[in-house]
Amino acid sequence: MLELRIKRLDQNDNDIALPQYATDHAAGMDLRINRTIEIAPGEILMAPTGIAMEIPEGYEGQVRPRSGLAAKHGITCLNTPGTIDADYRGELKVILINHGKEPVRFERGTRIAQLVISKYQKVSVLEVEELQESVRAEGGFGHTGTH
């Protein structure tokens, strides 16, 4: 199994669970906030987690919203999925926005997002004069109809 090395940035946060899978088949690990915050309707904020990580080379961390927060409160993550590169060692912060009509308070230790570790493939970029033909060609948004 792949290892994800995590560092607590404040030892006073030892009571907050590290990222973990809620079930055996969960793709994402729960991320928790390390201080109490309130987010007003329309507000955007960087929610601190109090952790830094060492993602293995060839992998990225993808920060994603929690569906329950979106459905119940209109809270989601901007820049979704947010990418954490393998060479980043700073604090993991989650960009939250409140699309709801009421302020939402998150107590310290609340689950605010999910973290998915995903393998990626690097490519070499090659400039060409022409691209190969495809069935779709230049068909863009909505080109396949609505049904």
N, C-alpha and C positions, 0 to 999 in steps of 0.2 A: 504494500500500500504506500502511496505517495505521502511524504511528510510535509506539513505546513508549520513552519517555525513561527511562533508568536511571542512578542515581547510586550509585557505590560509597561506602560510609560509611567505609571504611578502605582507604587506598591499599596497605596490605600484602596486600590480598586480590586483587591484580591477576592472580595465578596461577589464581584460581577463575573458571571460565567463567560469563559472564552467562547469564540464561535464554535457551534456544535450543531450536528444534525438532529432534528426533532424526532425523526423516524428512520428506520432502517433503509428506506427507499427514497428519502428526501435528496434532491439534487443540490439544494442550497442549505448553507449553515446560517443559523440566526445570528445577526449582529445586534449588539446591545449598546445603548447610550450610557456614558459614564457620568452624566450629571443631569439633573432635572432641568427641563426646558419647557417653554410654552411657545407654540407657533400660531400666530394670528392668521385669519383668512387672508389669502393672497401673499403671505410672507414666505420668503425663501431663506433658509439658513443652513449652515454647515454644522451638522450634528456630530459631536466628538464621540469616539468609541474608546479612547484611551489605550489603543493597541497599535503596534506596528507589526509588520510581518515580513517574512522572507519566502516569497513564492518561488518554487523551483523554476529554473531556466526552461524555456519552452512552454510555459504556462502563464496564464493571466488570471487575475481575480476579477470577477464581474459582480458589481454591486447592483442588486435589483430590489424593486419594491416588495413589500409584503401585501398580499392580496386583501387580507382582513383590514388593514389600515386604510387601503384605498376604498374598499366597499363601505366601511362603516363611517369613515371620517373625511374621505377625500384627500388623504395624505399619500403622496407618492414621491419617488426619487426623480430628480432631474438628471439629464445626461445618462439615461438608462439604456442599456446597462453601462454603468461607469466602469472604466477599465483601470485596474491596478497592475502596473507593469512589474515584472519580476525583479527589476533593479530598484524599485521604490522602497525606501526604508522609513519614510515619515509616518505620522499618525494617519490612520484610516479615518476619514470623515465622510459622512453621508450627506449629500445635498438633498434636503427635503423641501417640499412645497405643500402648502395647505390649500387645496382647491375647494375645501368645504366652506360652510357659512359660519362656523363657530371656531373659536380658538381651541386648540388641542394641547393638553399637557402630557408630557412624557416624564414619568418618574425615572430616576436613576435606575439602570438595570433593565429598562423596558426594551423589548425586541423592536427594532426600527427598520430593519432591512434584511436582505439575504445576501450571502456571499457564495458564488459558484466559482470553483476553480476549473478552468477549461484549457485544454491543450490548443495550441495554435500552430500554424505552419507559416513560416516566412517564405516570401516569393521574391524573385528578382524581377525588376521592372524593365520591360523591353518596349521601346517606342517603335510602332509600325505604321505603315502607310494605309493599310486596310485591315479590317477585322473579318474573321470567318463569318459566313452567313449563318443565321439561325431561324427557326420557325417564328419566334417572337419578333425578331429584328429590332426595330426601334419602338415597338409598342410600349407605352408607358403606363401611367396610373389609370386604372379602370379599363384597360384595353381588352380584357377578356369578358367584359359585361358584368352584370350585377347578380346573375343567378348561376 
